[in-house]
Structure formats: C-alpha cells, structure tokens
Amino acid sequence: MLLVNLSREPFTLQRGDRIAQLVVAPVAPVAFWEVEVLDTTVRGEGGFGSTGR
C-alpha cells in the first residue's frame, strides 16, 4: 500500500487506522472483432452525440 500526502500538513497514521477499502465487482467478459469496414446504419447518420433533431 502506497500513501501520498498531497497537503502541506503532516499526517500521522496510527496502528489499526483504516486506510483502504476493497470493492469486489463483477467484470463481464467481452469479445471484440476487428473489421475492415463498418456497416452503414440509420442510427449512425447524425454523427457522435447527435440527437437527430
């Protein structure tokens, strides 16, 4: 465990202080396919972020 104090004030840890937390979260497996050309779709007409209006 690496701790860095980014303030100018001294910070002291005492034995038993809680300094970390473990979060167990599922990670879904993902598969990617590399293609030469993307198919044209109506959905992609407006470009990134377009609402179509």
PDB file of N, H, CA, C and O in Angstrom:
ATOM      1  N   MET A   1       0.852  -1.152   0.000  1.00  0.00           N
ATOM      2  CA  MET A   1       0.000   0.000   0.000  1.00  0.00           C
ATOM      3  C   MET A   1       0.907   1.225   0.000  1.00  0.00           C
ATOM      4  O   MET A   1       1.776   1.363   0.860  1.00  0.00           O
ATOM      5  N   LEU A   2       0.701   2.101  -0.958  1.00  0.00           N
ATOM      6  H   LEU A   2      -0.005   1.988  -1.657  1.00  0.00           H
ATOM      7  CA  LEU A   2       1.466   3.337  -1.062  1.00  0.00           C
ATOM      8  C   LEU A   2       0.548   4.492  -0.704  1.00  0.00           C
ATOM      9  O   LEU A   2      -0.540   4.612  -1.267  1.00  0.00           O
ATOM     10  N   LEU A   3       0.964   5.333   0.210  1.00  0.00           N
ATOM     11  H   LEU A   3       1.848   5.235   0.667  1.00  0.00           H
ATOM     12  CA  LEU A   3       0.190   6.509   0.603  1.00  0.00           C
ATOM     13  C   LEU A   3       0.988   7.757   0.281  1.00  0.00           C
ATOM     14  O   LEU A   3       2.199   7.801   0.494  1.00  0.00           O
ATOM     15  N   VAL A   4       0.306   8.775  -0.235  1.00  0.00           N
ATOM     16  H   VAL A   4      -0.678   8.740  -0.408  1.00  0.00           H
ATOM     17  CA  VAL A   4       0.949  10.046  -0.557  1.00  0.00           C
ATOM     18  C   VAL A   4       0.154  11.159   0.101  1.00  0.00           C
ATOM     19  O   VAL A   4      -1.061  11.239  -0.079  1.00  0.00           O
ATOM     20  N   ASN A   5       0.812  12.009   0.854  1.00  0.00           N
ATOM     21  H   ASN A   5       1.799  11.944   1.001  1.00  0.00           H
ATOM     22  CA  ASN A   5       0.176  13.160   1.487  1.00  0.00           C
ATOM     23  C   ASN A   5       0.374  14.361   0.566  1.00  0.00           C
ATOM     24  O   ASN A   5       1.487  14.870   0.440  1.00  0.00           O
ATOM     25  N   LEU A   6      -0.699  14.813  -0.078  1.00  0.00           N
ATOM     26  H   LEU A   6      -1.604  14.399   0.024  1.00  0.00           H
ATOM     27  CA  LEU A   6      -0.607  15.924  -1.022  1.00  0.00           C
ATOM     28  C   LEU A   6      -0.815  17.288  -0.365  1.00  0.00           C
ATOM     29  O   LEU A   6      -0.795  18.314  -1.044  1.00  0.00           O
ATOM     30  N   SER A   7      -1.012  17.301   0.939  1.00  0.00           N
ATOM     31  H   SER A   7      -1.028  16.467   1.491  1.00  0.00           H
ATOM     32  CA  SER A   7      -1.178  18.581   1.630  1.00  0.00           C
ATOM     33  C   SER A   7       0.140  19.009   2.259  1.00  0.00           C
ATOM     34  O   SER A   7       1.119  18.263   2.253  1.00  0.00           O
ATOM     35  N   ARG A   8       0.149  20.213   2.795  1.00  0.00           N
ATOM     36  H   ARG A   8      -0.646  20.819   2.799  1.00  0.00           H
ATOM     37  CA  ARG A   8       1.349  20.712   3.477  1.00  0.00           C
ATOM     38  C   ARG A   8       1.330  20.365   4.963  1.00  0.00           C
ATOM     39  O   ARG A   8       2.311  20.577   5.676  1.00  0.00           O
ATOM     40  N   GLU A   9       0.210  19.835   5.414  1.00  0.00           N
ATOM     41  H   GLU A   9      -0.587  19.663   4.835  1.00  0.00           H
ATOM     42  CA  GLU A   9       0.072  19.468   6.825  1.00  0.00           C
ATOM     43  C   GLU A   9       0.569  18.039   7.046  1.00  0.00           C
ATOM     44  O   GLU A   9       0.306  17.160   6.226  1.00  0.00           O
ATOM     45  N   PRO A  10       1.281  17.804   8.145  1.00  0.00           N
ATOM     46  CA  PRO A  10       1.707  16.432   8.440  1.00  0.00           C
ATOM     47  C   PRO A  10       0.494  15.549   8.735  1.00  0.00           C
ATOM     48  O   PRO A  10      -0.498  16.008   9.300  1.00  0.00           O
ATOM     49  N   PHE A  11       0.588  14.304   8.351  1.00  0.00           N
ATOM     50  H   PHE A  11       1.395  13.932   7.892  1.00  0.00           H
ATOM     51  CA  PHE A  11      -0.492  13.354   8.587  1.00  0.00           C
ATOM     52  C   PHE A  11       0.122  12.099   9.180  1.00  0.00           C
ATOM     53  O   PHE A  11       1.027  11.508   8.592  1.00  0.00           O
ATOM     54  N   THR A  12      -0.363  11.695  10.331  1.00  0.00           N
ATOM     55  H   THR A  12      -1.099  12.175  10.808  1.00  0.00           H
ATOM     56  CA  THR A  12       0.197  10.544  11.029  1.00  0.00           C
ATOM     57  C   THR A  12      -0.822   9.415  11.069  1.00  0.00           C
ATOM     58  O   THR A  12      -1.988   9.622  11.405  1.00  0.00           O
ATOM     59  N   LEU A  13      -0.369   8.237  10.727  1.00  0.00           N
ATOM     60  H   LEU A  13       0.578   8.069  10.455  1.00  0.00           H
ATOM     61  CA  LEU A  13      -1.217   7.050  10.833  1.00  0.00           C
ATOM     62  C   LEU A  13      -0.899   6.331  12.126  1.00  0.00           C
ATOM     63  O   LEU A  13       0.255   6.259  12.549  1.00  0.00           O
ATOM     64  N   GLN A  14      -1.923   5.809  12.739  1.00  0.00           N
ATOM     65  H   GLN A  14      -2.860   5.868  12.396  1.00  0.00           H
ATOM     66  CA  GLN A  14      -1.758   5.028  13.958  1.00  0.00           C
ATOM     67  C   GLN A  14      -2.043   3.565  13.639  1.00  0.00           C
ATOM     68  O   GLN A  14      -2.805   3.265  12.719  1.00  0.00           O
ATOM     69  N   ARG A  15      -1.443   2.668  14.386  1.00  0.00           N
ATOM     70  H   ARG A  15      -0.825   2.912  15.133  1.00  0.00           H
ATOM     71  CA  ARG A  15      -1.710   1.244  14.197  1.00  0.00           C
ATOM     72  C   ARG A  15      -3.213   0.999  14.321  1.00  0.00           C
ATOM     73  O   ARG A  15      -3.848   1.435  15.281  1.00  0.00           O
ATOM     74  N   GLY A  16      -3.765   0.300  13.344  1.00  0.00           N
ATOM     75  H   GLY A  16      -3.250  -0.054  12.564  1.00  0.00           H
ATOM     76  CA  GLY A  16      -5.192  -0.005  13.357  1.00  0.00           C
ATOM     77  C   GLY A  16      -6.032   0.961  12.536  1.00  0.00           C
ATOM     78  O   GLY A  16      -7.217   0.708  12.316  1.00  0.00           O
ATOM     79  N   ASP A  17      -5.434   2.088  12.067  1.00  0.00           N
ATOM     80  H   ASP A  17      -4.471   2.293  12.245  1.00  0.00           H
ATOM     81  CA  ASP A  17      -6.181   3.021  11.214  1.00  0.00           C
ATOM     82  C   ASP A  17      -6.571   2.317   9.922  1.00  0.00           C
ATOM     83  O   ASP A  17      -5.798   1.535   9.369  1.00  0.00           O
ATOM     84  N   ARG A  18      -7.762   2.600   9.455  1.00  0.00           N
ATOM     85  H   ARG A  18      -8.390   3.236   9.904  1.00  0.00           H
ATOM     86  CA  ARG A  18      -8.249   2.006   8.209  1.00  0.00           C
ATOM     87  C   ARG A  18      -7.917   2.952   7.065  1.00  0.00           C
ATOM     88  O   ARG A  18      -8.366   4.098   7.042  1.00  0.00           O
ATOM     89  N   ILE A  19      -7.126   2.462   6.115  1.00  0.00           N
ATOM     90  H   ILE A  19      -6.762   1.531   6.134  1.00  0.00           H
ATOM     91  CA  ILE A  19      -6.635   3.332   5.049  1.00  0.00           C
ATOM     92  C   ILE A  19      -7.031   2.857   3.656  1.00  0.00           C
ATOM     93  O   ILE A  19      -6.717   3.524   2.671  1.00  0.00           O
ATOM     94  N   ALA A  20      -7.712   1.724   3.554  1.00  0.00           N
ATOM     95  H   ALA A  20      -7.967   1.182   4.355  1.00  0.00           H
ATOM     96  CA  ALA A  20      -8.062   1.196   2.236  1.00  0.00           C
ATOM     97  C   ALA A  20      -9.407   0.484   2.304  1.00  0.00           C
ATOM     98  O   ALA A  20      -9.897   0.142   3.380  1.00  0.00           O
ATOM     99  N   GLN A  21      -9.985   0.273   1.135  1.00  0.00           N
ATOM    100  H   GLN A  21      -9.587   0.552   0.261  1.00  0.00           H
ATOM    101  CA  GLN A  21     -11.253  -0.430   1.043  1.00  0.00           C
ATOM    102  C   GLN A  21     -11.216  -1.314  -0.197  1.00  0.00           C
ATOM    103  O   GLN A  21     -10.803  -0.871  -1.269  1.00  0.00           O
ATOM    104  N   LEU A  22     -11.640  -2.546  -0.053  1.00  0.00           N
ATOM    105  H   LEU A  22     -11.975  -2.906   0.818  1.00  0.00           H
ATOM    106  CA  LEU A  22     -11.693  -3.476  -1.177  1.00  0.00           C
ATOM    107  C   LEU A  22     -13.119  -3.524  -1.696  1.00  0.00           C
ATOM    108  O   LEU A  22     -14.056  -3.769  -0.936  1.00  0.00           O
ATOM    109  N   VAL A  23     -13.282  -3.290  -2.990  1.00  0.00           N
ATOM    110  H   VAL A  23     -12.521  -3.092  -3.607  1.00  0.00           H
ATOM    111  CA  VAL A  23     -14.593  -3.385  -3.617  1.00  0.00           C
ATOM    112  C   VAL A  23     -14.528  -4.528  -4.623  1.00  0.00           C
ATOM    113  O   VAL A  23     -13.779  -4.473  -5.598  1.00  0.00           O
ATOM    114  N   VAL A  24     -15.316  -5.551  -4.374  1.00  0.00           N
ATOM    115  H   VAL A  24     -15.925  -5.596  -3.583  1.00  0.00           H
ATOM    116  CA  VAL A  24     -15.366  -6.699  -5.274  1.00  0.00           C
ATOM    117  C   VAL A  24     -16.529  -6.478  -6.228  1.00  0.00           C
ATOM    118  O   VAL A  24     -17.681  -6.396  -5.801  1.00  0.00           O
ATOM    119  N   ALA A  25     -16.232  -6.381  -7.519  1.00  0.00           N
ATOM    120  H   ALA A  25     -15.297  -6.447  -7.867  1.00  0.00           H
ATOM    121  CA  ALA A  25     -17.267  -6.129  -8.522  1.00  0.00           C
ATOM    122  C   ALA A  25     -17.074  -7.095  -9.687  1.00  0.00           C
ATOM    123  O   ALA A  25     -15.944  -7.409 -10.061  1.00  0.00           O
ATOM    124  N   PRO A  26     -18.176  -7.560 -10.254  1.00  0.00           N
ATOM    125  CA  PRO A  26     -18.051  -8.479 -11.388  1.00  0.00           C
ATOM    126  C   PRO A  26     -17.514  -7.768 -12.630  1.00  0.00           C
ATOM    127  O   PRO A  26     -17.788  -6.590 -12.856  1.00  0.00           O
ATOM    128  N   VAL A  27     -16.761  -8.493 -13.410  1.00  0.00           N
ATOM    129  H   VAL A  27     -16.539  -9.451 -13.226  1.00  0.00           H
ATOM    130  CA  VAL A  27     -16.244  -7.972 -14.673  1.00  0.00           C
ATOM    131  C   VAL A  27     -16.761  -8.889 -15.777  1.00  0.00           C
ATOM    132  O   VAL A  27     -16.421 -10.070 -15.833  1.00  0.00           O
ATOM    133  N   ALA A  28     -17.587  -8.324 -16.650  1.00  0.00           N
ATOM    134  H   ALA A  28     -17.863  -7.364 -16.604  1.00  0.00           H
ATOM    135  CA  ALA A  28     -18.178  -9.123 -17.722  1.00  0.00           C
ATOM    136  C   ALA A  28     -17.150  -9.377 -18.820  1.00  0.00           C
ATOM    137  O   ALA A  28     -16.449  -8.455 -19.237  1.00  0.00           O
ATOM    138  N   PRO A  29     -17.056 -10.615 -19.290  1.00  0.00           N
ATOM    139  CA  PRO A  29     -16.142 -10.884 -20.403  1.00  0.00           C
ATOM    140  C   PRO A  29     -16.659 -10.238 -21.689  1.00  0.00           C
ATOM    141  O   PRO A  29     -17.862 -10.237 -21.950  1.00  0.00           O
ATOM    142  N   VAL A  30     -15.759  -9.698 -22.477  1.00  0.00           N
ATOM    143  H   VAL A  30     -14.781  -9.698 -22.265  1.00  0.00           H
ATOM    144  CA  VAL A  30     -16.134  -9.000 -23.705  1.00  0.00           C
ATOM    145  C   VAL A  30     -15.303  -9.556 -24.855  1.00  0.00           C
ATOM    146  O   VAL A  30     -14.120  -9.857 -24.693  1.00  0.00           O
ATOM    147  N   ALA A  31     -15.933  -9.686 -26.011  1.00  0.00           N
ATOM    148  H   ALA A  31     -16.893  -9.441 -26.142  1.00  0.00           H
ATOM    149  CA  ALA A  31     -15.217 -10.143 -27.204  1.00  0.00           C
ATOM    150  C   ALA A  31     -15.275  -9.044 -28.260  1.00  0.00           C
ATOM    151  O   ALA A  31     -16.328  -8.445 -28.477  1.00  0.00           O
ATOM    152  N   PHE A  32     -14.154  -8.780 -28.912  1.00  0.00           N
ATOM    153  H   PHE A  32     -13.298  -9.266 -28.735  1.00  0.00           H
ATOM    154  CA  PHE A  32     -14.076  -7.774 -29.963  1.00  0.00           C
ATOM    155  C   PHE A  32     -13.705  -8.452 -31.274  1.00  0.00           C
ATOM    156  O   PHE A  32     -12.975  -9.443 -31.289  1.00  0.00           O
ATOM    157  N   TRP A  33     -14.216  -7.907 -32.376  1.00  0.00           N
ATOM    158  H   TRP A  33     -14.810  -7.102 -32.364  1.00  0.00           H
ATOM    159  CA  TRP A  33     -13.860  -8.381 -33.702  1.00  0.00           C
ATOM    160  C   TRP A  33     -13.342  -7.201 -34.504  1.00  0.00           C
ATOM    161  O   TRP A  33     -13.991  -6.158 -34.574  1.00  0.00           O
ATOM    162  N   GLU A  34     -12.189  -7.363 -35.099  1.00  0.00           N
ATOM    163  H   GLU A  34     -11.662  -8.210 -35.042  1.00  0.00           H
ATOM    164  CA  GLU A  34     -11.629  -6.314 -35.945  1.00  0.00           C
ATOM    165  C   GLU A  34     -12.192  -6.475 -37.355  1.00  0.00           C
ATOM    166  O   GLU A  34     -12.156  -7.562 -37.931  1.00  0.00           O
ATOM    167  N   VAL A  35     -12.711  -5.380 -37.897  1.00  0.00           N
ATOM    168  H   VAL A  35     -12.741  -4.497 -37.429  1.00  0.00           H
ATOM    169  CA  VAL A  35     -13.288  -5.411 -39.241  1.00  0.00           C
ATOM    170  C   VAL A  35     -12.621  -4.343 -40.094  1.00  0.00           C
ATOM    171  O   VAL A  35     -12.085  -3.365 -39.572  1.00  0.00           O
ATOM    172  N   GLU A  36     -12.657  -4.532 -41.396  1.00  0.00           N
ATOM    173  H   GLU A  36     -13.092  -5.327 -41.820  1.00  0.00           H
ATOM    174  CA  GLU A  36     -12.074  -3.567 -42.325  1.00  0.00           C
ATOM    175  C   GLU A  36     -12.994  -2.365 -42.526  1.00  0.00           C
ATOM    176  O   GLU A  36     -12.530  -1.227 -42.591  1.00  0.00           O
ATOM    177  N   VAL A  37     -14.316  -2.625 -42.627  1.00  0.00           N
ATOM    178  H   VAL A  37     -14.693  -3.550 -42.574  1.00  0.00           H
ATOM    179  CA  VAL A  37     -15.291  -1.569 -42.917  1.00  0.00           C
ATOM    180  C   VAL A  37     -16.492  -1.756 -42.002  1.00  0.00           C
ATOM    181  O   VAL A  37     -16.927  -2.882 -41.763  1.00  0.00           O
ATOM    182  N   LEU A  38     -17.029  -0.648 -41.488  1.00  0.00           N
ATOM    183  H   LEU A  38     -16.676   0.267 -41.683  1.00  0.00           H
ATOM    184  CA  LEU A  38     -18.242  -0.709 -40.667  1.00  0.00           C
ATOM    185  C   LEU A  38     -19.465  -0.599 -41.563  1.00  0.00           C
ATOM    186  O   LEU A  38     -19.480   0.172 -42.522  1.00  0.00           O
ATOM    187  N   ASP A  39     -20.491  -1.378 -41.238  1.00  0.00           N
ATOM    188  H   ASP A  39     -20.478  -2.004 -40.459  1.00  0.00           H
ATOM    189  CA  ASP A  39     -21.739  -1.316 -41.989  1.00  0.00           C
ATOM    190  C   ASP A  39     -22.417   0.029 -41.760  1.00  0.00           C
ATOM    191  O   ASP A  39     -22.326   0.589 -40.667  1.00  0.00           O
ATOM    192  N   THR A  40     -23.100   0.553 -42.780  1.00  0.00           N
ATOM    193  H   THR A  40     -23.174   0.098 -43.667  1.00  0.00           H
ATOM    194  CA  THR A  40     -23.853   1.801 -42.671  1.00  0.00           C
ATOM    195  C   THR A  40     -25.181   1.513 -41.989  1.00  0.00           C
ATOM    196  O   THR A  40     -25.852   0.535 -42.319  1.00  0.00           O
ATOM    197  N   THR A  41     -25.566   2.367 -41.030  1.00  0.00           N
ATOM    198  H   THR A  41     -25.020   3.161 -40.761  1.00  0.00           H
ATOM    199  CA  THR A  41     -26.850   2.207 -40.343  1.00  0.00           C
ATOM    200  C   THR A  41     -27.554   3.546 -40.277  1.00  0.00           C
ATOM    201  O   THR A  41     -26.907   4.591 -40.346  1.00  0.00           O
ATOM    202  N   VAL A  42     -28.867   3.529 -40.144  1.00  0.00           N
ATOM    203  H   VAL A  42     -29.393   2.680 -40.088  1.00  0.00           H
ATOM    204  CA  VAL A  42     -29.644   4.759 -39.990  1.00  0.00           C
ATOM    205  C   VAL A  42     -29.270   5.427 -38.672  1.00  0.00           C
ATOM    206  O   VAL A  42     -29.217   6.654 -38.586  1.00  0.00           O
ATOM    207  N   ARG A  43     -29.018   4.636 -37.668  1.00  0.00           N
ATOM    208  H   ARG A  43     -29.062   3.640 -37.737  1.00  0.00           H
ATOM    209  CA  ARG A  43     -28.683   5.157 -36.349  1.00  0.00           C
ATOM    210  C   ARG A  43     -27.438   6.039 -36.392  1.00  0.00           C
ATOM    211  O   ARG A  43     -27.355   7.007 -35.637  1.00  0.00           O
ATOM    212  N   GLY A  44     -26.479   5.735 -37.245  1.00  0.00           N
ATOM    213  H   GLY A  44     -26.547   4.948 -37.859  1.00  0.00           H
ATOM    214  CA  GLY A  44     -25.225   6.472 -37.284  1.00  0.00           C
ATOM    215  C   GLY A  44     -25.225   7.688 -38.188  1.00  0.00           C
ATOM    216  O   GLY A  44     -24.163   8.260 -38.433  1.00  0.00           O
ATOM    217  N   GLU A  45     -26.365   8.101 -38.687  1.00  0.00           N
ATOM    218  H   GLU A  45     -27.228   7.636 -38.487  1.00  0.00           H
ATOM    219  CA  GLU A  45     -26.445   9.197 -39.654  1.00  0.00           C
ATOM    220  C   GLU A  45     -26.004  10.546 -39.102  1.00  0.00           C
ATOM    221  O   GLU A  45     -25.346  11.306 -39.813  1.00  0.00           O
ATOM    222  N   GLY A  46     -26.349  10.871 -37.850  1.00  0.00           N
ATOM    223  H   GLY A  46     -26.883  10.254 -37.272  1.00  0.00           H
ATOM    224  CA  GLY A  46     -26.118  12.215 -37.332  1.00  0.00           C
ATOM    225  C   GLY A  46     -24.742  12.453 -36.748  1.00  0.00           C
ATOM    226  O   GLY A  46     -24.408  13.593 -36.424  1.00  0.00           O
ATOM    227  N   GLY A  47     -23.943  11.430 -36.605  1.00  0.00           N
ATOM    228  H   GLY A  47     -24.215  10.504 -36.869  1.00  0.00           H
ATOM    229  CA  GLY A  47     -22.623  11.600 -36.014  1.00  0.00           C
ATOM    230  C   GLY A  47     -22.652  11.462 -34.501  1.00  0.00           C
ATOM    231  O   GLY A  47     -23.718  11.337 -33.898  1.00  0.00           O
ATOM    232  N   PHE A  48     -21.477  11.486 -33.898  1.00  0.00           N
ATOM    233  H   PHE A  48     -20.612  11.587 -34.389  1.00  0.00           H
ATOM    234  CA  PHE A  48     -21.357  11.293 -32.456  1.00  0.00           C
ATOM    235  C   PHE A  48     -22.078  12.398 -31.694  1.00  0.00           C
ATOM    236  O   PHE A  48     -21.859  13.579 -31.964  1.00  0.00           O
ATOM    237  N   GLY A  49     -22.934  12.029 -30.748  1.00  0.00           N
ATOM    238  H   GLY A  49     -23.113  11.069 -30.529  1.00  0.00           H
ATOM    239  CA  GLY A  49     -23.629  13.000 -29.907  1.00  0.00           C
ATOM    240  C   GLY A  49     -24.875  13.588 -30.530  1.00  0.00           C
ATOM    241  O   GLY A  49     -25.538  14.406 -29.893  1.00  0.00           O
ATOM    242  N   SER A  50     -25.219  13.209 -31.742  1.00  0.00           N
ATOM    243  H   SER A  50     -24.680  12.544 -32.259  1.00  0.00           H
ATOM    244  CA  SER A  50     -26.390  13.774 -32.416  1.00  0.00           C
ATOM    245  C   SER A  50     -27.675  13.220 -31.819  1.00  0.00           C
ATOM    246  O   SER A  50     -27.779  12.024 -31.549  1.00  0.00           O
ATOM    247  N   THR A  51     -28.659  14.103 -31.614  1.00  0.00           N
ATOM    248  H   THR A  51     -28.575  15.075 -31.833  1.00  0.00           H
ATOM    249  CA  THR A  51     -29.969  13.666 -31.123  1.00  0.00           C
ATOM    250  C   THR A  51     -30.928  13.427 -32.269  1.00  0.00           C
ATOM    251  O   THR A  51     -32.039  12.942 -32.055  1.00  0.00           O
ATOM    252  N   GLY A  52     -30.515  13.759 -33.488  1.00  0.00           N
ATOM    253  H   GLY A  52     -29.613  14.153 -33.662  1.00  0.00           H
ATOM    254  CA  GLY A  52     -31.364  13.553 -34.644  1.00  0.00           C
ATOM    255  C   GLY A  52     -32.354  14.676 -34.867  1.00  0.00           C
ATOM    256  O   GLY A  52     -33.229  14.562 -35.724  1.00  0.00           O
ATOM    257  N   ARG A  53     -32.235  15.769 -34.107  1.00  0.00           N
ATOM    258  H   ARG A  53     -31.524  15.862 -33.410  1.00  0.00           H
ATOM    259  CA  ARG A  53     -33.172  16.892 -34.243  1.00  0.00           C
ATOM    260  C   ARG A  53     -32.477  18.094 -34.828  1.00  0.00           C
ATOM    261  O   ARG A  53     -33.103  19.137 -35.018  1.00  0.00           O
TER     262      ARG A  53
END
